[in-house]
Amino acid sequence: MTSAKFNVATCAGCGREFNPPIFGPTYDTCKECRTGNSADAQVNPDAATPSAATPAVKLDATSVLVAVNVLVFVLMVLSGVSPVEPSAEQLVKWGGDFGQVTLDHQWWRLLTSTFVHVGILHLACNMWAFWGLGRLAERIFGSWPLIALYLLSGLGASVASIWWHPVALGVGASGAIFGVAGGLFAFLKLKKVPVPKDYLRKNAGGLGAFLIYNLLIGAAIARIDNAAHVGGLVTGALIGALLPLRAPWEDGFLRRYAVLPLVLGAIVILAPLLMRARIGFAEYAKADRLVRTGRYEEALPLLQDAVRHQPNLPQLQFELGFVFMKLHKNSEAEAAFRKVLELGPEIVGAHFNLALLYRGDGRLDEAILELQRAIAIDPNDPKSAYLLGLIYLQKNDSAQAVRWLKNAVTLRPDYAEAKDALAAAERQSGQVSR
């Protein structure tokens, strides 16, 4: 894709091959013929092309960006992060975009998250996709514009992601890569680029297929952050559409590069979206820190304020219910967990905590029902099986107690509490453990 030599022409004056500029006016003669220099003519130094047109040292921006992504991954692995399945905590530590942390004034995560990847396969796929796109974009736009396009698209992707689902953890370069693809697609489709039609059609069509395919894949797989893809795509397309068809050494230099701070300004205009998403999350972040240290009384008003601003986020409702439980406010806790299940019926922890509340209030049949629902969602959860065995033991149903406690020990052989309860249930039923 990046090896086609579309900018090779034959000089009408001397017949030699030469490279006309990709941008700006096209020529049918080489530089020597245009400046009066030929095989039998002396070069006129004053008429030569300015040295800025062919810089002595060219930055390989594509390689630099790939190297930065790989370097971050290597440093992560050397620090002890799994190269295959890093934990969420490790990803956040290395700069992942996590709503309640980013929105609590750690804005730098919007950019650093674009260089953090979830394992070597994630990194390899992204860098493979970027390599071809980056080479083509760098050839058309230039090195520094490519870097700006990548970074601004990554920033736009993070803004869109955190606005759409502010409690999710976002990492990876895919949003920035979508921006590069979007910038190329918009530029090739909207500008009269002086390249052969077949080459233009091939690359524009290939870019369109890449974008559509990956957006469809993102829509089909819940784990893929399509909001970031769309945010990066829109940002990159905006840059590609606004970039003028001028070479950096021509008189359009300022116009060419002025568009980049303009796009950055457009992203800054999106700040109200971030601030809207942030409402309630500053309180949530503070409350979460308090909960982790057992300061539930202090955390409660902060969580209540956060829930008032973000009533439809099950994570907030769940933490509020947990704090109510710790403060022995069972009716308020029950209402919070019921709200969690309205928002996310498959959240096992809400069923489990409701069962704990009902058991404490002596509502054993309701507790059993909630645990059965939890086990139907996650049959491999030993905690639900253990609690269900305890409740049956409390109801003097030793046969069912033994059944579920054995299940808990099978699922987790080192579950000491379940083993002790199982021994008690077997004594009650007259069974002998083997």
N, C-alpha and C positions, 0 to 999 in steps of 0.2 A: 504493500500500500504506500509505503514511503519511498520506494526506490524508482518510481516512474520519473523519467527525465523530460518533463513537459516543458521546461524552460530552455530548450536547446533549439537554436535557429541557424539558418545559413545566411551569411552576410550577402546582400545584393551587390555590394561593391567589390569585395575581394573573393567571395566564395567560401570563406572559412566558417567553421561553426563557432558560435558564440552564445553567451547566456544573457538574453535580455532580462531586464528587471521584472520580477513577478508583479510588482505594484507600479502604479503610475503609467506614463505613456509607454507605448510599445515602439520598437524600432525594427527596421528591416536591414540595418547596417550595424557592424560591430563598432566598438568604441574607437578603435584606431581610425577607421574610415570617417566617423563623425567628427573626430578632432583633427582630421587632416593628416593622420599618421598612416603610412602604408609601407610596403616593402622598399619603395624607392623614395620615400619622403621622410624628413627628419621629424622627430617627435617635438611638439611644442609644449614645453612643461607648463606654461600658463593655461593651456586649454585642457589639461588632463583632468580626469574626474577627481573631485575632492577625496582625500584619503578617508574621510568619514564614511564614504560609501562602501569601502572594503576594509573594515577594521582588521588590524593585525591579529588580534586575539578574539576568538568568538566563544562566548559562553555556551556550553552544551547544557541548556536548562533541563531538558528531558532527563539526561543522566543524573543531574544534580538532584532533581526531585525524587527520582527513583532511589538514589543513594541515601537521601535523608530518611525516606520511609524504611528502607532496609536497615539503616543504622539504628533507628529507634527500636525496631524489632530485635536486633541483635543485643542491644543494651538491656532490653526487657528480659530476654532469655538469660543473659549473663547474671542478671540480678535475682534469678530464681523463678521467673514467670514461666509457666508451661508453654512450650512452643506449639502445642496442639490445642489445648483447651484452657486458656487463662481464665481466672475467676473474675467475676464482676468487680470485686474489690481491687484486684490488681490493675484492671483496665482503668478504673477511676483514679487510682494512684498515679498512673502514667499519663493522665491528661484526658481521660474519656469525658464526654459531654453527658453529665448526669444532672437531670433537671434541678433537684433540690440543692445541689452543690453549685452548679453553674449560675443558677438564678440567685444564689446567695453571694453575689458580687465576685464570683470567680469566672469572669467573662472570657478570660484567655482560653478557657476550655473549648469555646466555639471554634477556635483555630487549631489548637493542639490535637483535638480529637481526630482531625483529618489525617494525622500521621500515626495513629495507633490502630493495630489490627488484632482481630480475634484468631490468632494462630497463623501458622505458616501458609496454609491453604488459602485463607482469606487474603493474605498479603500477596501471594503468588498470582492469584486471579486478578486482583486489582492492578498489580504492576504489569502483568501481561497485557491487559486491556489498555493501560495508559501508554505503554511503550510505542505502539503504532500511532495512536492518536496524538501523543506528544510530539513525535517526530514530524508528523504532517503539520501540526499546528505551529511548531517552532519554525518550520520552513516558510510558512505563510505569514505568520504574525511577527516573528522574531523572538529572541530568547527572553528578554525582560517582560515583554507583553505576555508571553506564555506563563511565566511565573506569576504575574499579576492575575491573569485569567484563572489559574489553578487556585491561588489563595483566596481570591474574591469569590469564586464559585464554591469553594469549601466553606467559606464563611456564610454565604447565602444558604447553603445546604443545612448547616447547623442551626441557623435562625429558623428555617422552615420546620426542621425536625423538632426543636424544642417548643415551638409554638403548637405543633400538632399533638405531640404527646410528651409533655414536660416532665413526666416521671420516668421516662425510659432512658436507658443508657445507649448512647450513640457513639460509634467509633468507625473509622475506616475512610479511605480515600475515594470511595465510589461517588459521593456527591460532587467532589472536585472533578473527577473524571467525566461525570455527566456534564459538568459545566464546560469542560474542554470540548466534548463532543457537540454540545449545544452551540458553543461559540463558532466552531467550524461549520456546522450545518447552516446556521443563520448567515454566516459570512459568504459561504459558497453559493447559497441560494439567492441572496439579496444583492450581492455585489457583482459587477461585471468584471470578474477576474479573468485576465488575459491568459487562459489556459484552454487546451482543446476540449470540445464539448464532450467527447467520450470520457475523458479523464474526470471532468466535472460531474458528469452524470454518474459515473462509477463511484466516486467518493461521496457525493451527496446521497446517493441511494444506499451505499453501505453504512453511512452514518445514520441515516433514517432507520434502517433495519436494526442497527445496534441499539438505538434509543428505544424503539418500540418493543423489541424483544426483552430488554432488561426491565422496562417498566411493567410489562406483563408478568415477568417472573417475580418482580417485587410485589405485585398485587396478589399473586398466587401463594407466596410464602410469607407467613405472618412475621417471621423473624427479620425479614429484609425491610429496611427503613425506606419505603418509597417516598415519604415526605421529604427526606433529605435528597433523594434522587431528583424529585421535581424542583425543589428549591435550588439545587445546583444547576439543573438544566435551564431554568428560567434566567438565573443570574448570568450564566455563560452565554445564552442566546442574546440577552440584552447587550452584553459586551460585543459579541460578534456582529450584531445588527448596527451598532453605533460606530464601530471602528471604521474610519474612512480608508479608501483605497489609495493610500499614499505610502511611500517608502520612508523610513525614519531619517534618511539623509536628504530628503527633499524638503520643499518649503512647508509641507504639512506636518512637520515634526510635532509642533505643539498641539495641533488639532488631534493628531493621532494619539498622543499620550494623555491629553487632557481628559479623554473619555474614561480613563481608568479611575481617577479620583471622583469623577461624576458617578460612576457605578458604585464606588464605595459610599458616596453620599446617598445613593438610592437605598443601599443596605442599611445605612444609619437611619434612614426614614422609617425602616421597618422596626426601629426600636420600640414604638408603641405596642407592636405585637408581642415583643419580649416582655415589656412592662406589664401588659395585660396577663401574659402567662405567669409572670412573676408574682402577681397579686396572690397572697396566701402562701407562697412557697418560701418566702423569707421566714415566716412564722413556722412553717412546717420544718424547715431545716433546723431552726433553734430548738423546737420542741423535740425533734428526733434526738438531738444531742442530749437533752435533758432526760429523755426516756432511757437512753442507754446507760445513764448513770443513776437511774432509779429515782429521779426527782419528778415524780408524777404530778404532784400538786402544782408545780411551776409549769409543767408542760401542758396541763389541761386547758387553760385559757388560750394559749397560743394555738393549740390544735382546734379548739372551737372556732377561733377566728379564721384559721385556714379553711376549715370546712364551710364556713359561711361564704367565703369567696369561691371555693372550688367544691361545690356539693356533690359533683358527679364523678369524683375520682375515688375508686374503691380503696386505694392505698391509704388515703387520708382517713376515710371512714373506718378502716380496719385499725389504724393506729389509735384513733379516738376510742374505739370500742375496747382496745387493749388497756388503755389508761383508765377507762371507767372500771374495767374488771379489777385492776390493781387497787383502785380506790374503793372497791366494794360497792359500786353504784351499779347494781346488776340490771335494773330496768333500763337505765340509759345505755349500758353496754349491749343489752339485747337489741335495742332499737338500732344502734350503730351497726351491729353485725347483720341484722335484717336488711339494712340499707346496702351493705356490702354485697349481699346475695342478690339483691335487686339489680345491682350494677354488674355483677359477675357471678352468676350461679355456680360456676365451676371452681370457685375459690375454696379449697379444702379447709384452709385454716379457719374460715368463718364458721363452717359447720362444726368443726372440732371445738372451737371456743364456745359456741352456743351449747354444745353438749356438756362442756364443763360447767357453764352457768346453770343449766337445767339440773344437772346432777347435784350441784350445791343447794339448789332450791327444792330438792326432793322430787323433781319432775322426771322420773327415770325413763318412762316410756317415750317422752319427747326427746330425751337425750339419746336413747337408742336409735330413734328415727334419724336424728341428725348424723350420728356416726355411720349408720347404714348408707346414707347419702354420700358421706365423705369417702367411704370404702368403695362405693360404686364408681366414684370419680378416680380414686387412686387406690387400687387394691393392694399396692405394695407399701403402704404407709403403716409401719409397725405401731406408731403412737395411737392411731385410731383403733387398731385391733386390741391393743393393750387396755385402752380406756373402756372399750366395749366389754372386754372380759371382766374388768373391775365392776362395771355396772351390773352385769349378770350375776357376779359373785354377791353383790349387794342385794340383789333380788332373790338370792338363794337358788338360782338356777345354775347349779354346779356343772351340768353337762355343757351348757352353752359357754359358761365361763372358761372351762377347760379348752373347749374348741378354739375360742378366740385368743386366749393366752398362748396356746401352742402356736397359733398362727403368728402372733407377735414375735415369739422366740425364733420361729423358723425364718421370718423376714430379717430378724436382727439377732444373731446368736449370742452377742455380748450384752443383751438387754437384761441387766441384773434385776431391775424392778419387776419385769415381766416373769422372769424365772421364779422369783420369790412368790409372786401372786399365783403362778401356776402350781407351785408346790402346795400352797394353801387350798386352792380349788380342788386339787386331786385328793388332799386329805379329807376335805369336806364331802367329796363324792365317793370316797372309799377306794379311789384308784391308786395305783402304785407307779411312780415315775420310773422310767428306764433310761 
